[in-house]
Amino acid sequence: MRLKQLRDVDLNLLVTFAVVAEERSITAAAERLLLSQPAVSRALGRARVTFGDELLVRGPRGLEPTPHGRKLLAELEQILPRIEALAGRIAFDPQREAAIFRISGPDNACTALLPGLIRQQLDQHLLTCIEVHPWQESALDQLERGQLDLIFLIEDGLLPSHLQFEPLYREEWVCLVDHDHPVREPFTLESYLASEHIAVSTLPGVQSLPEKRLAALGHTRRNAIRLPYFGTALACVPGTPLILTATTSMLALVPKASNLRVLAAPRELTGFNFRMVWHPRLTHDLRHQWLRESLRSTASLCSAATRRA
């Protein structure tokens, strides 16, 4: 009986269903699968007949899985990578095989991690291509839908329980001020709150991590300007009385002959970890395994630089 049931299931139908579920659109799935829309619609129809369920129904955000469809999708996220392994995959060799990796993260994490990754790619003449997508509030949804392969996220970020993650490196906070700024170390919280600041919020309307730390203590700071990028904020500090609270990895962007001073942030602004996050369907993918290992190597250098800072 088991063999008959297996013979009745077309593996291609499972793959098509999984991609349509990720994209929530037959049109987008057809583009990704390099098939026509009618072919994808027919395959989805056959999958519905095979499993005796609609599997996907129209919802406000596109096609959404039914309860049975969600259960099937969860199983496929574990099964399909194993079937791929059984098909006799060979090790991924980035010097012989091209691959595109779509990554997104806040600019401080990208500044810390991507230069090392790119240097490795160029020094070893790899055929990989790194596509960095703008950081958006929808990054987790893009990860779910297969539009991103990996994101960088702070440990304080809310994360769906089924997603995979791994801590990469730790960041600490420093304060950058103009060379002639009157503030001196030790930089106390009282002095910090009495100053005016440049705030960096990577997403509109979302508190920065230092602001969340202060809010937990019942404090707020005075922001003269709010920007989405640390790099731009660095250029705004010289010649002003403003204070920029930045992560230690951003010190790599400060020239040695800069007219900026670096102060240790008030001890109440505790550090945090950046982690890489990916969808479980990519856990056993050899290309993605190579990417994660490369990021681990780069992150170890970031950790060493943070300790020196």
VEXVEXVO-402142 format. One line per 4 residues: number of its first residue (from 1); their letters; for each residue x, z, y of N, C-alpha, C, CB. Coordinates in steps of 0.05 Angstrom, whole numbers, plus 5000, padded with zeros to 4 digits. Glycine has a CB too. Example, Ala and Ser with C-alpha at 12.3 -4.5 7.8 and 13.67 -1.06 7.14 Angstrom:
# residues 2
1) AS) 5264/5156/4886/5246/5156/4910/5264/5156/4934/5226/5181/4911; 5257/5142/4955/5273/5143/4979/5258/5157/5001/5282/5114/4988 $
This chain:
# residues 309
1) MRLK) 5017/5000/4976/5000/5000/5000/5017/5000/5025/4981/5024/5000; 5039/5016/5025/5056/5018/5048/5069/4991/5054/5078/5039/5044; 5079/4977/5034/5092/4951/5038/5072/4931/5049/5104/4941/5012; 5047/4932/5040/5027/4913/5050/5022/4918/5079/5001/4915/5034 $
5) QLRD) 5020/4943/5087/5015/4949/5115/5039/4940/5133/5011/4979/5119; 5063/4944/5122/5086/4935/5138/5087/4905/5141/5112/4944/5124; 5079/4890/5119/5079/4861/5121/5058/4851/5141/5073/4849/5093; 5037/4867/5145/5016/4859/5163/5023/4863/5193/4990/4874/5157 $
9) VDLN) 5045/4878/5198/5053/4884/5225/5075/4865/5234/5062/4914/5228; 5070/4851/5256/5090/4833/5268/5107/4849/5288/5077/4808/5281; 5132/4852/5283/5149/4868/5301/5148/4857/5330/5178/4868/5291; 5146/4831/5333/5144/4820/5360/5120/4830/5375/5143/4789/5358 $
13) LLVT) 5098/4836/5361/5075/4847/5374/5081/4875/5386/5051/4849/5355; 5097/4890/5371/5104/4917/5381/5122/4915/5406/5119/4933/5359; 5140/4896/5405/5158/4893/5428/5142/4884/5452/5180/4872/5422; 5124/4865/5448/5107/4855/5470/5090/4877/5482/5089/4832/5461 $
17) FAVV) 5077/4893/5464/5061/4915/5473/5077/4935/5490/5048/4930/5449; 5101/4941/5480/5118/4961/5495/5126/4951/5522/5144/4966/5478; 5132/4925/5525/5140/4914/5551/5116/4913/5570/5152/4886/5548; 5093/4904/5560/5069/4904/5577/5062/4932/5586/5045/4891/5561 $
21) AEER) 5064/4951/5568/5059/4979/5576/5078/4989/5597/5060/4997/5551; 5103/4981/5596/5123/4990/5616/5118/4976/5642/5151/4983/5606; 5111/4950/5642/5107/4935/5666/5079/4939/5678/5112/4906/5661; 5060/4947/5661/5032/4950/5669/5020/4924/5679/5030/4971/5691 $
25) SITA) 5032/4902/5671/5023/4876/5680/5031/4855/5660/5034/4869/5708; 5012/4838/5652/5018/4816/5634/5036/4796/5648/4992/4802/5624; 5032/4791/5673/5049/4772/5688/5078/4781/5689/5038/4768/5717; 5082/4806/5696/5110/4817/5698/5122/4818/5670/5110/4845/5710 $
29) AAER) 5106/4825/5650/5117/4826/5622/5125/4798/5613/5097/4838/5603; 5109/4778/5620/5115/4750/5612/5142/4741/5624/5093/4731/5621; 5147/4748/5649/5172/4741/5663/5195/4755/5649/5171/4749/5692; 5192/4780/5641/5213/4795/5629/5219/4785/5600/5207/4825/5628 $
33) LLLS) 5198/4777/5586/5201/4768/5559/5207/4738/5557/5176/4774/5543; 5207/4724/5580/5212/4695/5581/5190/4680/5564/5240/4688/5570; 5166/4690/5567/5143/4677/5553/5122/4670/5574/5131/4696/5532; 5103/4653/5566/5081/4646/5584/5061/4669/5584/5067/4620/5575 $
37) QPAV) 5045/4671/5605/5024/4692/5606/5004/4689/5583/5009/4690/5633; 4995/4664/5576/4976/4662/5554/4988/4672/5527/4967/4633/5550; 5014/4667/5523/5027/4677/5499/5028/4707/5498/5056/4665/5497; 5033/4720/5520/5034/4749/5521/5005/4760/5517/5045/4760/5547 $
41) SRAL) 4985/4747/5529/4958/4756/5525/4949/4754/5496/4939/4739/5543; 4957/4732/5483/4950/4728/5455/4963/4749/5438/4958/4700/5446; 4989/4755/5444/5003/4775/5428/4991/4803/5431/5033/4776/5436; 4983/4809/5456/4970/4835/5461/4943/4836/5446/4965/4840/5491 $
45) GRAR) 4928/4814/5446/4903/4813/5431/4907/4817/5401/4890/4786/5436; 4928/4805/5390/4933/4809/5362/4942/4838/5356/4956/4790/5352; 4957/4850/5375/4964/4878/5371/4940/4896/5371/4984/4887/5394; 4920/4890/5388/4896/4906/5390/4880/4904/5363/4878/4896/5412 $
49) VTFG) 4880/4880/5352/4866/4876/5326/4881/4892/5304/4864/4847/5319; 4908/4890/5304/4924/4903/5284/4920/4933/5283/4953/4897/5288; 4918/4945/5307/4917/4974/5309/4888/4984/5313/4935/4984/5331; 4869/4966/5315/4841/4974/5318/4836/4990/5343/4833/4990/5295 $
53) DELL) 4850/4983/5365/4847/4998/5390/4853/4980/5413/4865/5024/5390; 4842/4985/5437/4848/4969/5460/4877/4971/5469/4829/4976/5483; 4890/4994/5463/4918/4999/5469/4923/5001/5499/4935/4978/5457; 4915/4981/5514/4919/4981/5543/4893/4973/5557/4942/4961/5551 $
57) VRGP) 4885/4988/5578/4861/4981/5593/4867/4980/5622/4839/5003/5587; 4851/4966/5637/4855/4963/5666/4850/4989/5680/4837/4941/5677; 4869/4997/5698/4867/5022/5713/4874/5016/5742/4885/5044/5701; 4874/5037/5759/4880/5033/5787/4908/5024/5793/4875/5059/5802 $
61) RGLE) 4927/5029/5774/4955/5022/5778/4963/4999/5759/4973/5046/5773; 4943/4984/5749/4949/4963/5730/4940/4971/5702/4979/4956/5730; 4952/4959/5682/4945/4965/5654/4956/4993/5647/4956/4944/5635; 4939/5009/5635/4946/5036/5628/4940/5040/5598/4932/5057/5645 $
65) PTPH) 4958/5055/5584/4953/5058/5555/4929/5077/5549/4978/5070/5542; 4915/5071/5528/4895/5089/5518/4909/5112/5504/4876/5074/5498; 4894/5132/5496/4908/5154/5481/4923/5144/5456/4887/5175/5472; 4911/5126/5441/4925/5115/5418/4949/5098/5427/4906/5098/5401 $
69) GRKL) 4945/5084/5450/4968/5068/5460/4991/5085/5469/4958/5051/5484; 4985/5108/5481/5007/5127/5489/5021/5137/5465/4995/5150/5506; 5006/5144/5444/5019/5154/5420/5037/5133/5407/4998/5163/5399; 5027/5108/5407/5042/5086/5395/5067/5081/5412/5025/5060/5394 $
73) LAEL) 5064/5082/5438/5087/5077/5456/5109/5098/5452/5078/5076/5485; 5101/5123/5450/5120/5145/5445/5135/5141/5419/5106/5172/5445; 5121/5131/5399/5135/5126/5373/5154/5102/5376/5114/5120/5351; 5146/5082/5390/5162/5058/5393/5188/5064/5408/5147/5035/5407 $
77) EQIL) 5187/5082/5427/5211/5089/5443/5232/5101/5425/5204/5109/5465; 5224/5112/5402/5244/5122/5383/5251/5102/5362/5233/5148/5370; 5231/5086/5353/5234/5069/5330/5249/5043/5337/5207/5062/5319; 5242/5030/5360/5254/5004/5366/5284/5005/5369/5242/4994/5392 $
81) PRIE) 5296/5025/5382/5325/5026/5383/5338/5028/5355/5335/5049/5400; 5324/5043/5337/5335/5046/5310/5333/5020/5294/5320/5068/5295; 5311/5005/5298/5309/4979/5286/5330/4960/5296/5281/4967/5290; 5336/4962/5322/5357/4945/5333/5383/4951/5320/5358/4949/5364 $
85) ALAG) 5388/4978/5315/5413/4985/5302/5415/4974/5274/5416/5016/5302; 5392/4975/5260/5391/4964/5232/5396/4934/5232/5364/4970/5219; 5391/4921/5254/5394/4892/5255/5424/4884/5257/5379/4880/5279; 5441/4904/5257/5470/4898/5256/5483/4893/5282/5474/4874/5238 $
89) RIAF) 5477/4910/5302/5489/4907/5328/5519/4912/5326/5477/4927/5348; 5534/4897/5341/5563/4902/5344/5568/4918/5369/5579/4876/5343; 5590/4931/5371/5597/4947/5395/5597/4929/5420/5624/4960/5391; 5587/4941/5442/5587/4926/5467/5615/4925/5479/5568/4940/5487 $
93) DPQR) 5624/4901/5484/5650/4896/5496/5646/4884/5524/5667/4877/5478; 5648/4899/5545/5643/4889/5572/5663/4868/5582/5642/4912/5592; 5685/4865/5567/5704/4843/5575/5696/4816/5563/5732/4851/5566; 5677/4817/5544/5668/4792/5531/5639/4787/5535/5674/4794/5502 $
97) EAAI) 5623/4807/5541/5594/4805/5543/5584/4813/5570/5580/4822/5521; 5569/4796/5583/5558/4803/5610/5535/4822/5607/5549/4777/5624; 5532/4839/5627/5509/4857/5628/5504/4865/5657/5515/4883/5611; 5478/4868/5664/5470/4876/5690/5458/4904/5688/5450/4856/5703 $
101) FRIS) 5467/4922/5705/5457/4950/5705/5444/4955/5732/5479/4970/5699; 5419/4963/5732/5404/4969/5757/5403/4999/5761/5375/4957/5756; 5416/5008/5783/5420/5036/5788/5409/5043/5815/5450/5044/5786; 5399/5067/5818/5390/5076/5845/5396/5106/5848/5360/5071/5849 $
105) GPDN) 5401/5114/5872/5406/5142/5878/5410/5146/5908/5430/5152/5862; 5409/5171/5917/5415/5177/5945/5443/5168/5952/5412/5207/5951; 5448/5163/5978/5473/5151/5986/5497/5168/5981/5473/5143/6015; 5494/5195/5981/5517/5212/5976/5526/5211/5946/5511/5242/5983 $
109) ACTA) 5506/5209/5928/5513/5206/5900/5525/5179/5894/5488/5210/5882; 5514/5158/5907/5526/5131/5903/5554/5130/5915/5508/5110/5917; 5558/5143/5938/5585/5143/5950/5605/5157/5931/5584/5158/5977; 5596/5178/5918/5614/5193/5900/5620/5178/5874/5602/5220/5893 $
113) LLPG) 5601/5164/5863/5603/5154/5836/5609/5124/5834/5578/5160/5821; 5598/5108/5851/5600/5079/5848/5627/5067/5854/5579/5066/5865; 5642/5077/5874/5669/5065/5878/5686/5065/5853/5683/5079/5900; 5687/5088/5838/5703/5089/5814/5693/5070/5793/5703/5117/5803 $
117) LIRQ) 5666/5067/5791/5654/5049/5771/5661/5020/5777/5623/5053/5770; 5660/5013/5803/5666/4986/5811/5696/4980/5807/5658/4982/5840; 5714/4999/5814/5742/4995/5810/5749/4991/5781/5758/5019/5821; 5735/5006/5763/5739/5001/5734/5731/4973/5727/5723/5022/5718 $
121) QLDQ) 5709/4964/5737/5699/4938/5731/5718/4916/5740/5672/4933/5745; 5730/4919/5763/5749/4899/5774/5776/4901/5760/5752/4902/5804; 5786/4926/5757/5813/4929/5745/5814/4919/5716/5821/4958/5746; 5792/4922/5702/5792/4914/5673/5779/4887/5669/5777/4935/5657 $
125) HLLT) 5773/4873/5691/5761/4846/5690/5736/4846/5672/5782/4826/5679; 5718/4865/5678/5694/4867/5662/5673/4847/5672/5683/4896/5663; 5655/4839/5653/5634/4820/5660/5608/4834/5668/5629/4802/5636; 5610/4860/5673/5586/4875/5681/5580/4871/5710/5590/4905/5675 $
129) CIEV) 5555/4874/5718/5547/4872/5745/5530/4897/5752/5530/4846/5751; 5536/4910/5773/5522/4934/5782/5503/4927/5805/5541/4957/5790; 5477/4929/5801/5458/4925/5822/5448/4952/5831/5434/4907/5812; 5453/4958/5857/5445/4984/5868/5419/4979/5884/5468/4996/5886 $
133) HPWQ) 5398/4992/5876/5372/4989/5889/5368/5011/5909/5349/4989/5868; 5354/5006/5931/5349/5027/5951/5335/5051/5939/5333/5016/5975; 5342/5074/5948/5330/5099/5937/5302/5101/5949/5347/5124/5945; 5282/5104/5931/5254/5105/5939/5240/5128/5924/5240/5079/5933 $
137) ESAL) 5217/5136/5935/5201/5157/5922/5191/5148/5895/5178/5164/5940; 5189/5121/5891/5179/5110/5866/5201/5106/5845/5165/5084/5872; 5224/5118/5849/5247/5113/5831/5240/5121/5802/5272/5128/5840; 5227/5143/5798/5220/5151/5771/5200/5132/5759/5208/5180/5771 $
141) DQLE) 5181/5122/5775/5162/5102/5764/5177/5076/5757/5140/5097/5785; 5196/5069/5773/5212/5044/5767/5227/5048/5741/5231/5038/5790; 5237/5072/5737/5251/5078/5712/5232/5075/5688/5263/5107/5713; 5208/5086/5691/5188/5084/5670/5181/5055/5663/5162/5099/5678 $
145) RGQL) 5180/5038/5684/5171/5010/5680/5194/4992/5673/5157/5001/5705; 5217/5002/5670/5240/4985/5662/5252/4970/5685/5232/4967/5641; 5245/4977/5710/5256/4963/5733/5283/4974/5742/5236/4964/5757; 5289/4998/5732/5315/5011/5737/5325/5020/5709/5313/5035/5757 $
149) DLIF) 5352/5020/5706/5364/5029/5682/5373/5058/5683/5388/5011/5675; 5379/5067/5707/5390/5094/5710/5387/5103/5739/5419/5096/5700; 5382/5128/5744/5381/5139/5771/5398/5164/5773/5352/5144/5780; 5407/5170/5797/5420/5196/5803/5400/5214/5816/5446/5191/5820 $
153) LIED) 5397/5238/5807/5377/5257/5817/5389/5285/5818/5351/5256/5800; 5382/5300/5840/5391/5327/5841/5376/5344/5821/5387/5338/5870; 5388/5366/5813/5377/5383/5792/5351/5396/5801/5396/5404/5784; 5346/5397/5828/5322/5410/5838/5298/5390/5836/5325/5419/5867 $
157) GLLP) 5304/5365/5831/5282/5345/5831/5264/5349/5807/5294/5317/5831; 5238/5345/5811/5219/5347/5789/5223/5323/5770/5190/5348/5799; 5222/5328/5744/5229/5307/5725/5209/5308/5702/5258/5310/5715; 5196/5286/5695/5178/5285/5672/5194/5294/5647/5166/5257/5667 $
161) SHLQ) 5181/5309/5630/5196/5322/5607/5207/5302/5587/5177/5341/5593; 5195/5278/5585/5204/5259/5565/5229/5243/5573/5182/5240/5558; 5236/5244/5599/5259/5229/5608/5285/5243/5599/5259/5225/5638; 5306/5228/5595/5332/5239/5586/5349/5243/5611/5346/5219/5566 $
165) FEPL) 5365/5264/5611/5383/5268/5634/5408/5283/5624/5369/5285/5656; 5428/5281/5641/5454/5295/5635/5467/5302/5662/5472/5276/5617; 5476/5327/5665/5490/5334/5690/5516/5318/5692/5497/5364/5690; 5522/5308/5716/5546/5292/5720/5568/5308/5735/5539/5267/5736 $
169) YREE) 5562/5318/5758/5582/5333/5774/5567/5351/5794/5601/5313/5789; 5582/5370/5804/5571/5390/5823/5580/5383/5851/5580/5418/5815; 5561/5387/5870/5566/5384/5898/5565/5411/5912/5546/5364/5911; 5581/5415/5932/5579/5438/5949/5574/5428/5978/5606/5455/5948 $
173) WVCL) 5566/5446/5995/5560/5438/6023/5583/5445/6042/5534/5452/6032; 5587/5427/6060/5606/5431/6082/5592/5424/6108/5633/5415/6078; 5603/5433/6130/5592/5427/6156/5613/5412/6172/5582/5452/6172; 5605/5389/6184/5623/5373/6200/5615/5375/6229/5624/5344/6190 $
177) VDHD) 5635/5380/6246/5630/5383/6275/5651/5367/6290/5629/5413/6283; 5646/5362/6315/5666/5350/6332/5690/5369/6335/5654/5344/6361; 5714/5357/6338/5739/5373/6339/5738/5394/6360/5762/5355/6343; 5724/5389/6382/5723/5408/6404/5699/5427/6403/5724/5393/6431 $
181) HPVR) 5684/5426/6382/5660/5443/6380/5669/5473/6380/5644/5437/6353; 5655/5490/6394/5664/5518/6397/5661/5535/6372/5650/5531/6419; 5646/5526/6352/5641/5542/6328/5667/5546/6313/5620/5529/6310; 5670/5570/6301/5694/5576/6286/5687/5588/6259/5713/5595/6302 $
185) EPFT) 5706/5588/6241/5701/5601/6215/5708/5630/6217/5718/5587/6193; 5695/5647/6200/5674/5639/6181/5648/5632/6194/5669/5662/6161; 5635/5611/6185/5611/5600/6196/5588/5615/6184/5608/5569/6192; 5576/5634/6200/5555/5650/6190/5528/5637/6191/5554/5677/6205 $
189) LESY) 5509/5647/6177/5482/5635/6178/5470/5639/6206/5463/5649/6157; 5476/5661/6219/5466/5666/6246/5476/5644/6265/5475/5694/6256; 5501/5637/6264/5512/5616/6281/5501/5589/6273/5543/5616/6279; 5497/5585/6248/5486/5560/6238/5458/5555/6249/5485/5560/6207 $
193) LASE) 5441/5576/6248/5414/5573/6257/5412/5571/6288/5397/5597/6248; 5432/5581/6302/5432/5579/6331/5442/5551/6341/5450/5600/6343; 5451/5535/6323/5462/5508/6331/5441/5486/6327/5487/5501/6314; 5447/5463/6338/5430/5439/6334/5443/5422/6313/5426/5423/6361 $
197) HIAV) 5426/5408/6297/5435/5395/6273/5427/5366/6272/5426/5409/6249; 5442/5351/6256/5434/5324/6246/5424/5328/6218/5458/5303/6248; 5399/5322/6214/5387/5325/6187/5388/5298/6172/5358/5335/6189; 5395/5299/6147/5394/5275/6129/5373/5279/6108/5423/5270/6116 $
201) STLP) 5352/5264/6110/5331/5264/6090/5329/5236/6077/5303/5272/6103; 5334/5235/6052/5335/5209/6038/5308/5196/6036/5348/5212/6011; 5287/5212/6037/5260/5202/6035/5243/5211/6059/5246/5210/6008; 5227/5194/6071/5211/5202/6094/5193/5226/6088/5195/5179/6104 $
205) GVQS) 5192/5245/6107/5173/5267/6104/5181/5287/6083/5147/5257/6098; 5205/5285/6071/5214/5303/6050/5236/5321/6061/5223/5288/6025; 5234/5347/6058/5255/5365/6067/5281/5359/6053/5247/5394/6063; 5303/5362/6068/5330/5360/6056/5335/5385/6039/5352/5356/6077 $
209) LPEK) 5354/5384/6022/5360/5407/6005/5369/5431/6021/5382/5400/5985; 5386/5428/6042/5393/5452/6058/5368/5464/6071/5413/5444/6080; 5349/5447/6080/5325/5458/6092/5308/5473/6072/5308/5435/6104; 5308/5463/6047/5293/5478/6026/5306/5505/6020/5292/5461/6000 $
213) RLAA) 5333/5505/6021/5347/5530/6016/5341/5550/6039/5378/5525/6015; 5340/5540/6064/5334/5558/6086/5305/5567/6085/5339/5543/6113; 5287/5549/6078/5258/5556/6077/5254/5578/6057/5241/5532/6070; 5269/5578/6034/5266/5599/6014/5274/5626/6025/5283/5592/5989 $
217) LGHT) 5291/5626/6046/5300/5651/6058/5283/5658/6083/5329/5649/6066; 5263/5640/6089/5246/5645/6112/5257/5635/6139/5241/5674/6115; 5276/5616/6137/5289/5605/6162/5283/5575/6165/5319/5611/6161; 5286/5566/6189/5286/5537/6195/5309/5532/6215/5258/5528/6207 $
221) RRNA) 5318/5508/6215/5340/5500/6234/5329/5480/6254/5364/5489/6219; 5342/5477/6276/5334/5458/6297/5348/5431/6293/5340/5470/6326; 5333/5411/6288/5344/5384/6284/5340/5367/6308/5331/5371/6259; 5362/5356/6318/5360/5338/6341/5354/5309/6333/5386/5338/6357 $
225) IRLP) 5362/5302/6308/5358/5275/6298/5355/5277/6267/5381/5256/6306; 5340/5259/6256/5337/5258/6227/5342/5230/6217/5308/5267/6218; 5361/5227/6198/5370/5201/6188/5367/5200/6158/5399/5196/6197; 5366/5175/6147/5364/5173/6118/5391/5170/6104/5347/5149/6111 $
229) YFGT) 5413/5167/6119/5439/5162/6107/5461/5181/6117/5447/5132/6112; 5477/5191/6099/5499/5208/6107/5520/5193/6122/5511/5222/6083; 5525/5168/6114/5546/5152/6127/5540/5148/6156/5548/5125/6113; 5515/5141/6163/5507/5138/6191/5509/5164/6206/5478/5127/6193 $
233) ALAC) 5500/5186/6193/5501/5212/6206/5530/5220/6213/5489/5233/6187; 5549/5213/6196/5577/5219/6202/5586/5206/6228/5596/5210/6179; 5577/5182/6232/5585/5167/6256/5572/5178/6281/5578/5138/6254; 5551/5195/6278/5537/5206/6301/5548/5232/6311/5508/5209/6294 $
237) VPGT) 5565/5245/6295/5575/5272/6302/5596/5272/6324/5587/5285/6277; 5616/5255/6324/5637/5257/6345/5626/5256/6373/5657/5234/6341; 5636/5273/6390/5628/5274/6418/5602/5288/6423/5627/5246/6429; 5591/5301/6403/5565/5315/6407/5568/5344/6398/5543/5301/6391 $
241) PLIL) 5550/5361/6406/5550/5389/6396/5535/5393/6370/5538/5408/6417; 5528/5371/6357/5512/5372/6333/5528/5379/6308/5497/5346/6329; 5515/5390/6289/5527/5398/6263/5514/5381/6241/5524/5428/6258; 5531/5370/6224/5521/5355/6201/5528/5371/6176/5534/5326/6200 $
245) TATT) 5508/5377/6161/5512/5391/6135/5513/5369/6114/5490/5412/6129; 5536/5365/6101/5539/5343/6082/5551/5354/6056/5557/5321/6094; 5549/5337/6035/5561/5345/6010/5591/5338/6010/5547/5330/5986; 5606/5352/5994/5635/5349/5994/5644/5321/5987/5648/5369/5974 $
249) SMLA) 5628/5307/5971/5636/5279/5965/5637/5261/5989/5617/5268/5944; 5622/5268/6010/5622/5251/6034/5648/5254/6050/5598/5259/6052; 5664/5274/6044/5690/5277/6058/5708/5253/6054/5704/5302/6050; 5703/5238/6033/5720/5214/6027/5716/5193/6049/5713/5202/6000 $
253) LVPK) 5694/5195/6064/5688/5175/6085/5700/5184/6112/5658/5171/6088; 5711/5208/6113/5722/5218/6139/5751/5211/6141/5718/5249/6141; 5759/5194/6160/5787/5186/6163/5805/5210/6168/5791/5166/6185; 5830/5208/6158/5849/5230/6162/5854/5236/6192/5875/5224/6148 $
257) ASNL) 5854/5215/6208/5858/5218/6237/5832/5223/6252/5873/5194/6248; 5812/5232/6238/5786/5235/6251/5786/5258/6270/5764/5240/6229; 5768/5256/6290/5765/5278/6309/5743/5297/6300/5759/5268/6338; 5739/5299/6274/5719/5317/6263/5733/5341/6250/5701/5303/6242 $
261) RVLA) 5720/5363/6250/5729/5387/6236/5710/5392/6213/5732/5412/6255; 5721/5402/6191/5706/5409/6168/5705/5439/6164/5717/5395/6142; 5681/5450/6163/5678/5479/6160/5663/5485/6133/5662/5491/6184; 5669/5507/6121/5654/5515/6098/5626/5522/6108/5667/5539/6083 $
265) APRE) 5605/5513/6094/5578/5519/6101/5572/5548/6097/5558/5501/6085; 5552/5559/6110/5545/5587/6105/5539/5591/6075/5519/5595/6121; 5547/5614/6065/5546/5619/6036/5518/5617/6025/5558/5646/6030; 5498/5620/6043/5470/5618/6034/5462/5590/6025/5451/5628/6056 $
269) LTGF) 5477/5570/6034/5472/5543/6026/5487/5537/6000/5480/5522/6048; 5475/5544/5978/5488/5541/5952/5489/5512/5943/5474/5559/5931; 5509/5506/5926/5512/5479/5916/5492/5472/5895/5540/5476/5904; 5495/5448/5883/5476/5438/5864/5490/5417/5847/5451/5426/5878 $
273) NFRM) 5477/5409/5825/5487/5388/5807/5472/5362/5812/5485/5397/5778; 5487/5340/5810/5475/5314/5808/5474/5307/5778/5490/5292/5825; 5452/5295/5770/5450/5286/5742/5442/5257/5740/5430/5304/5727; 5450/5244/5718/5440/5217/5713/5415/5219/5695/5462/5199/5700 $
277) VWHP) 5395/5202/5701/5370/5203/5688/5364/5175/5677/5347/5213/5707; 5353/5174/5653/5346/5148/5641/5322/5151/5623/5370/5135/5626; 5310/5128/5616/5287/5129/5598/5297/5130/5569/5269/5103/5602; 5283/5145/5551/5292/5148/5524/5294/5121/5508/5274/5166/5509 $
281) RLTH) 5281/5100/5517/5283/5075/5502/5312/5064/5504/5263/5055/5513; 5327/5074/5524/5355/5064/5528/5376/5082/5516/5360/5060/5557; 5367/5104/5504/5387/5124/5494/5406/5112/5474/5372/5147/5481; 5396/5095/5456/5413/5084/5435/5422/5055/5441/5398/5084/5409 $
285) DLRH) 5416/5046/5465/5425/5019/5472/5455/5020/5478/5410/5009/5498; 5470/5002/5464/5500/5003/5466/5510/4998/5495/5512/4984/5447; 5496/4980/5509/5504/4974/5536/5500/4999/5553/5489/4951/5548; 5477/5012/5550/5471/5035/5566/5490/5059/5558/5442/5044/5563 $
289) QWLR) 5497/5061/5533/5516/5082/5525/5543/5077/5539/5519/5081/5494; 5551/5052/5541/5576/5047/5555/5574/5055/5584/5584/5017/5552; 5551/5048/5597/5547/5056/5625/5549/5086/5629/5520/5045/5635; 5536/5101/5612/5536/5130/5614/5564/5142/5610/5516/5142/5594 $
293) ESLR) 5578/5131/5591/5606/5140/5587/5623/5134/5611/5617/5128/5562; 5620/5111/5623/5635/5103/5647/5629/5122/5670/5629/5074/5655; 5604/5129/5673/5596/5148/5694/5607/5176/5689/5566/5149/5697; 5608/5184/5664/5620/5210/5658/5649/5211/5667/5618/5216/5627 $
297) STAS) 5664/5189/5662/5692/5188/5670/5694/5189/5700/5705/5163/5659; 5677/5174/5714/5678/5174/5743/5671/5202/5754/5659/5153/5754; 5650/5214/5741/5641/5241/5751/5663/5262/5748/5616/5249/5736; 5679/5260/5727/5701/5279/5724/5720/5279/5747/5716/5274/5698 $
301) LCSA) 5724/5255/5759/5741/5253/5783/5727/5265/5807/5748/5224/5788; 5701/5262/5809/5685/5274/5830/5687/5305/5829/5656/5266/5829; 5686/5315/5805/5687/5344/5801/5715/5355/5810/5681/5352/5772; 5735/5340/5803/5762/5348/5811/5765/5348/5841/5783/5330/5798 $
305) ATRR) 5754/5327/5854/5755/5325/5883/5740/5348/5897/5745/5298/5893; 5717/5355/5885/5701/5377/5896/5717/5403/5894/5675/5380/5881; 5731/5408/5872/5746/5433/5869/5769/5434/5890/5758/5435/5841; 5781/5411/5895/5803/5410/5915/5792/5415/5943/5818/5383/5915 $
309) A) 5767/5404/5949/5755/5409/5975/5748/5438/5979/5730/5391/5977 $
